């Protein structure tokens, strides 16, 4: 019994040191684990601090960018407000301009109507002026037709008319029908011809409507270039006077009633109607020209009446 007791005692003494060692090791392991965990936490905290700092910096950058964008947006909004105000002003101005255009269009229509009326009035004035302008041609055509009715067409040897109306609406009589070459004495045949002219002028001037537009009837003499200027000038004037005197003597009514309408002039060899020195050209240039002068006052009255009616 004692032996077994002695044997158990050493076994109990060896158990506690082993347990202590285990516990020490365990504590040491836990201590190391704690240190590792602390170090890990420190490292993780540093990493997170770095990340947080970076995040803060990024956030600050984003905030600055956002502030910049907000400022830009505010600037854009201000510009937009300005543009909207300008647009409203333009729309208002456009409305005013459209109203002005409508007014102008109405005025334009009125002006067109007035212009149409003025054009019609002007056409009437032109017609009246045209009537006056062709009056002298009409009178001379009546004189020529009256002569041809009495005597038939008066033609030269070459078949050219010796009594004609030129492009200036003047009645032209070849001098060979009235005078011998170089003479201002009217031939017997010339007196008979001028008697017909006098009768035709009396008939025309007896019409008050025609007479009121006539200022004068000019008888103009022309010579050829065969002689000197002074001789030809005297000859052309004497021939014109001789024509008027012959008509007045052949028709006393023309002299007493309408003599104030007639006047004489001469142009010597100047203003030829045919160029050249041959006898055919000289024969054409030796002529008596009868012109009807319309009263300028009548034309002016028509214009004045038109202008006063504006």
C-alpha positions as CSV (number, residue, x, y, z in Angstrom):
1,X,0.0,0.0,0.0
2,X,2.8,2.4,0.8
3,X,4.6,1.5,-2.3
4,X,1.7,2.4,-4.4
5,X,1.3,5.6,-2.5
6,X,4.9,6.5,-3.2
7,X,4.6,5.9,-6.9
8,X,1.5,8.2,-7.3
9,X,3.3,11.2,-5.8
10,X,5.9,11.7,-8.6
11,X,3.2,11.4,-11.2
12,X,1.3,14.3,-9.6
13,X,4.4,16.6,-9.5
14,X,5.1,16.2,-13.3
15,X,1.6,17.3,-14.4
16,X,1.6,20.9,-13.2
17,X,4.8,22.0,-15.0
18,X,3.5,20.8,-18.3
19,X,0.2,22.6,-17.8
20,X,2.1,25.8,-17.0
21,X,4.2,25.5,-20.1
22,X,1.1,25.0,-22.1
23,X,-0.6,28.0,-20.6
24,X,2.5,30.1,-21.1
25,X,2.7,29.1,-24.7
26,X,-1.0,29.8,-25.2
27,X,-0.6,33.2,-23.6
28,X,2.4,33.9,-25.7
29,X,0.5,32.9,-28.8
30,X,-2.4,35.0,-27.8
31,X,-0.1,37.9,-27.1
32,X,1.5,37.5,-30.5
33,X,-1.9,37.2,-32.1
34,X,-3.0,40.4,-30.3
35,X,0.2,42.2,-31.5
36,X,-0.4,41.0,-35.0
37,X,-4.0,42.1,-34.8
38,X,-3.0,45.5,-33.4
39,X,-0.4,45.9,-36.1
40,X,-2.9,44.8,-38.7
41,X,-5.4,47.3,-37.4
42,X,-2.8,50.0,-37.4
43,X,-1.9,49.1,-41.0
44,X,-5.5,48.9,-42.0
45,X,-6.2,52.2,-40.3
46,X,-3.3,53.8,-42.2
47,X,-4.6,52.4,-45.5
48,X,-8.1,53.6,-44.8
49,X,-6.7,57.0,-43.7
50,X,-4.9,57.2,-47.0
51,X,-7.9,56.1,-48.9
52,X,-10.1,58.5,-46.9
53,X,-7.7,61.3,-47.5
54,X,-7.7,60.5,-51.2
55,X,-11.4,60.3,-51.2
56,X,-11.6,63.6,-49.4
57,X,-9.3,65.2,-51.9
58,X,-11.3,63.7,-54.8
59,X,-14.5,64.9,-53.1
60,X,-13.0,68.3,-52.7
61,X,-12.0,68.3,-56.4
62,X,-15.5,67.2,-57.3
63,X,-16.9,69.9,-55.1
64,X,-14.7,72.5,-56.8
65,X,-15.7,71.2,-60.2
66,X,-19.3,71.2,-59.1
67,X,-18.9,74.8,-57.9
68,X,-17.3,75.7,-61.2
69,X,-20.1,74.0,-63.1
70,X,-22.6,75.8,-60.9
71,X,-20.9,79.1,-61.6
72,X,-20.9,78.2,-65.4
73,X,-24.5,77.2,-65.1
74,X,-25.4,80.5,-63.4
75,X,-23.5,82.4,-66.1
76,X,-25.3,80.4,-68.8
77,X,-28.6,81.1,-67.0
78,X,-27.8,84.8,-66.9
79,X,-26.9,84.8,-70.6
80,X,-30.0,82.8,-71.3
81,X,-32.1,85.3,-69.3
82,X,-30.5,88.1,-71.3
83,X,-31.1,86.3,-74.6
84,X,-34.7,85.6,-73.6
85,X,-35.1,89.3,-72.8
86,X,-33.6,90.2,-76.2
87,X,-35.8,87.6,-77.9
88,X,-38.9,89.1,-76.2
89,X,-37.7,92.5,-77.4
90,X,-37.1,91.2,-80.9
91,X,-40.6,89.5,-80.9
92,X,-42.1,92.8,-79.7
93,X,-40.1,94.7,-82.4
94,X,-41.1,92.1,-85.0
95,X,-44.7,92.6,-84.1
96,X,-44.4,96.3,-84.4
97,X,-42.6,95.9,-87.7
98,X,-45.3,93.6,-89.0
99,X,-47.9,96.2,-88.0
100,X,-45.8,98.8,-89.8
101,X,-45.6,96.5,-92.8
102,X,-49.3,96.1,-92.8
103,X,-49.8,99.9,-92.7
104,X,-47.2,100.3,-95.5
105,X,-48.9,97.6,-97.6
106,X,-52.2,99.5,-97.1
107,X,-50.5,102.7,-98.1
108,X,-48.9,100.9,-101.1
109,X,-52.3,99.7,-102.3
110,X,-53.6,103.3,-102.0
111,X,-50.6,104.6,-103.8
112,X,-51.0,102.0,-106.5
113,X,-54.6,103.0,-106.9
114,X,-53.6,106.7,-107.0
115,X,-50.9,105.9,-109.5
116,X,-53.3,104.0,-111.7
117,X,-55.6,107.0,-111.6
118,X,-52.7,109.4,-112.3
119,X,-51.6,107.2,-115.2
120,X,-55.1,107.3,-116.6
121,X,-55.2,111.1,-116.2
122,X,-51.7,111.3,-117.8
123,X,-52.9,109.2,-120.7
124,X,-55.7,111.6,-121.2
125,X,-53.3,114.6,-121.1
126,X,-51.0,112.8,-123.5
127,X,-54.0,112.2,-125.8
128,X,-54.9,115.9,-125.7
129,X,-51.3,116.9,-126.3
130,X,-51.2,114.4,-129.1
131,X,-54.3,115.9,-130.6
132,X,-52.6,119.3,-130.6
133,X,-49.3,118.0,-131.9
134,X,-51.0,116.4,-134.9
135,X,-53.3,119.4,-135.4
136,X,-50.8,121.2,-137.7
137,X,-50.3,118.0,-139.7
138,X,-54.0,117.6,-140.0
139,X,-54.4,121.2,-141.2
140,X,-51.7,120.9,-143.8
141,X,-53.1,117.6,-145.0
142,X,-56.4,119.3,-145.4
143,X,-54.7,122.0,-147.4
144,X,-52.9,119.5,-149.6
145,X,-56.0,117.4,-150.1
146,X,-58.0,120.5,-151.0
147,X,-55.4,121.4,-153.6
148,X,-55.2,117.9,-155.0
149,X,-59.0,117.7,-155.1
150,X,-59.1,120.8,-157.3
151,X,-56.0,120.2,-159.4
152,X,-55.1,116.5,-158.9
153,X,-51.7,115.4,-157.7
154,X,-49.0,117.9,-158.8
155,X,-46.0,115.9,-160.0
156,X,-42.6,116.7,-161.5
157,X,-41.3,115.2,-164.7
158,X,-39.8,112.4,-162.7
159,X,-43.1,111.7,-161.0
160,X,-42.2,113.2,-157.7
161,X,-44.9,115.3,-155.9
162,X,-44.3,119.0,-156.1
163,X,-46.7,119.6,-153.1
164,X,-45.9,117.3,-150.2
165,X,-45.7,117.1,-146.4
166,X,-42.2,116.5,-145.1
167,X,-41.2,114.4,-142.0
168,X,-41.4,117.6,-139.8
169,X,-45.1,118.1,-140.7
170,X,-44.5,121.1,-143.0
171,X,-46.2,121.6,-146.3
172,X,-43.5,121.9,-149.0
173,X,-44.2,123.5,-152.5
174,X,-41.6,123.3,-155.2
175,X,-40.7,126.8,-156.3
176,X,-41.1,125.8,-160.0
177,X,-44.8,125.8,-159.5
178,X,-44.7,129.5,-158.4
179,X,-41.6,131.2,-159.8
180,X,-39.2,131.2,-162.6
181,X,-35.6,130.4,-161.7
182,X,-34.0,133.3,-159.9
183,X,-37.2,135.4,-159.8
184,X,-39.6,136.3,-157.0
185,X,-42.4,137.2,-159.4
186,X,-45.2,134.6,-159.2
187,X,-46.2,133.1,-162.5
188,X,-49.8,133.1,-163.7
189,X,-50.1,129.4,-162.9
190,X,-48.6,130.1,-159.5
191,X,-51.4,132.7,-158.8
192,X,-54.0,130.1,-159.6
193,X,-52.4,127.6,-157.3
194,X,-52.1,130.1,-154.4
195,X,-55.8,131.0,-154.9
196,X,-56.6,127.4,-154.0
197,X,-54.3,127.6,-151.0
198,X,-56.0,130.8,-149.9
199,X,-59.4,129.2,-150.1
200,X,-58.2,126.2,-148.2
201,X,-56.7,128.3,-145.4
202,X,-59.9,130.4,-145.2
203,X,-62.0,127.3,-144.7
204,X,-59.7,125.9,-142.0
205,X,-59.3,129.1,-140.1
206,X,-63.1,129.7,-140.1
207,X,-63.4,126.7,-137.6
208,X,-63.1,128.2,-134.1
209,X,-61.9,125.0,-132.5
210,X,-59.1,124.8,-135.0
211,X,-58.3,128.4,-135.0
212,X,-58.0,128.7,-131.2
213,X,-54.9,126.3,-131.2
214,X,-53.1,128.1,-134.1
215,X,-50.6,130.8,-133.2
216,X,-49.3,131.6,-136.7
217,X,-48.8,130.2,-140.2
218,X,-45.3,130.8,-141.4
219,X,-44.4,131.0,-145.1
220,X,-40.7,130.3,-145.5
221,X,-38.6,130.7,-148.7
222,X,-35.5,128.7,-149.6
223,X,-33.1,129.2,-152.5
224,X,-30.4,127.1,-154.0
225,X,-26.6,127.8,-153.7
226,X,-26.1,129.2,-157.3
227,X,-25.7,132.9,-156.1
228,X,-24.3,134.8,-153.2
229,X,-25.7,134.6,-149.7
230,X,-27.2,138.1,-149.6
231,X,-28.8,137.6,-153.0
232,X,-30.3,134.2,-152.1
233,X,-31.4,135.5,-148.7
234,X,-33.2,138.5,-150.3
235,X,-34.7,136.1,-152.9
236,X,-36.0,133.6,-150.4
237,X,-37.6,136.4,-148.3
238,X,-39.1,138.1,-151.3
239,X,-40.6,134.8,-152.5
240,X,-42.2,134.1,-149.1
241,X,-43.7,137.6,-149.0
242,X,-44.9,137.2,-152.6
243,X,-46.8,134.0,-151.6
244,X,-48.6,135.8,-148.7
245,X,-49.4,138.8,-150.9
246,X,-50.8,136.7,-153.7
247,X,-53.0,134.7,-151.3
248,X,-54.4,137.8,-149.7
249,X,-55.1,139.5,-153.1
250,X,-56.8,136.4,-154.4
251,X,-58.9,136.1,-151.2
252,X,-59.7,139.4,-149.5
253,X,-61.5,137.6,-146.7
254,X,-58.3,135.8,-145.8
255,X,-56.6,139.2,-145.6
256,X,-59.2,141.1,-143.6
257,X,-60.2,138.3,-141.2
258,X,-57.2,136.0,-140.8
259,X,-54.3,138.1,-142.1
260,X,-52.8,138.4,-138.6
261,X,-52.0,134.7,-138.6
262,X,-49.5,134.8,-141.5
263,X,-45.8,135.7,-141.4
264,X,-42.9,135.4,-143.8
265,X,-39.3,134.3,-143.4
266,X,-36.3,133.3,-145.6
267,X,-33.3,131.0,-145.1
268,X,-31.3,131.7,-148.3
269,X,-29.6,128.5,-149.4
270,X,-29.3,127.1,-145.9
271,X,-31.2,124.1,-144.5
272,X,-31.2,122.2,-147.8
273,X,-33.4,119.1,-148.1
274,X,-31.2,117.5,-150.8
275,X,-27.4,117.4,-150.8
276,X,-25.4,117.8,-154.0
277,X,-24.7,120.3,-156.7
278,X,-26.7,118.7,-159.5
279,X,-29.8,120.4,-160.8
280,X,-32.1,117.7,-159.3
281,X,-30.9,118.6,-155.8
282,X,-31.0,122.3,-156.4
283,X,-34.5,122.0,-157.7
284,X,-35.6,120.3,-154.5
285,X,-33.9,123.0,-152.4
286,X,-35.7,125.8,-154.2
287,X,-39.0,125.6,-152.3
288,X,-41.7,127.4,-150.3
289,X,-42.4,125.8,-146.9
290,X,-45.7,126.4,-145.0
291,X,-45.6,125.6,-141.2
292,X,-48.4,125.7,-138.7
293,X,-47.3,127.0,-135.3
294,X,-49.4,125.8,-132.4
295,X,-50.0,128.1,-129.4
296,X,-47.7,127.2,-126.6
297,X,-50.2,128.7,-124.2
298,X,-52.7,126.0,-125.1
299,X,-50.2,123.3,-124.4
300,X,-49.2,125.0,-121.2
301,X,-52.9,125.2,-120.1
302,X,-53.4,121.5,-120.6
303,X,-50.3,120.8,-118.5
304,X,-51.4,123.4,-115.9
305,X,-54.9,121.9,-115.7
306,X,-53.4,118.5,-115.1
307,X,-51.0,119.7,-112.5
308,X,-53.6,121.8,-110.6
309,X,-55.8,118.7,-110.4
310,X,-53.1,116.7,-108.5
